[in-house]
Amino acid sequence: MSITKDQVIHVSKLARLKFSDDELEKFSHQLDSIIKYVDKLNELNTDGVEPTAHIVPISNVFREDEVVPSMDREKILMNAKEKEDGCFKVPKIIE
């Protein structure tokens, strides 16, 4: 599978980024190289290899969840450009 220029354009629109034709061409080649490298890694035999999320064994370092009062909604929305029904109102993403 190779990454096409159209796929890069699609992702760039979702991220609201604009690129020149040269950049789109460059990024499609770079992303294609990354995907091919990951495919190469998929060829490795990982039978018996335990999945890891961290290179060093660690336990839960997060604090216990604790219910605390939230910030005042009006204070949070005070500087919002637009708001509606107590929420931030943002522009619709058009594909």
N, C-alpha and C positions, 0 to 999 in steps of 0.2 A: 504494500500500500504506500502510495506517495502522497504527500501534501500538495494540493494544487493551489494556484494563485487565488482561485475563487474561494477556497476554504479560508485562506488567510484574510481575504477581504471580508468574509462573513464574520470571522472572529473579531476583526478590527472594528467592524460596525457595532458588534455587541459591546465591545470595550470603549466605544466612542473614540476611536483613534483614527487618524487620517495619515496615510502613508503615500509616498510617491510611488510611481511604477517601479523605479529601481529598488526601493525599499521592499515593496511587495515581492519582487522577484528574489531578492536576497533572503528575506524571511522565509519564503516558501522552501528554498534550498536548505536553509539552516534547520527549520523544523523537520524537514524530511530526513536530514542527517540524524537528528535526535531520535526520531521514531525508528529509523533503521538500527540505531545503536541499542535501543530498548528491545527491539525484536531479536537482536543478536544475544542479548542477555537472557531472553526467554529460552534460548537453546540449551542453557546450562542445566545439568541434572541437579535438582534441588531435593531429591528424595532424602528424607531423614533430616533435612535442615529445618529447624524450628523457625517459624516466622518471628521477626522481631520488629519492635517499633522504636527501639533505642539501642545503641551499641553497648551501653553499660547497663547492667541490671539495676533497675530502680523500682521503688515502690511508689504508691500514690503520694506525690509531694504537694497536692492541693489541700487547701484548708477544708474543713467541714462546711457544708452549705448551712447558711444561717439566714433566717428571714429577717430582713431589715426594712425599714420604711423606704419607699421609692422617693425620687425627687418629685417635686411638684410639676405636674404636666404643663401648666401655664408658664412656669419659669423656663422649662425646657424649650417650649415653642415660642418664647418671647421674641427671639431674633430670626425666626423662620421666615423665609421669603414668602412662602405660601403655606397655609394650613387649612385643614378641613376635618371637621368632626373630631377634634382633639389629636390629629395626626399630621405629620409632615406631608405636604402635597408636592409631588415631584412630577416632572414631565414624563409622558408616556414614551417608552422606547419603541421606535418605529423601525422595522426591519426593511 
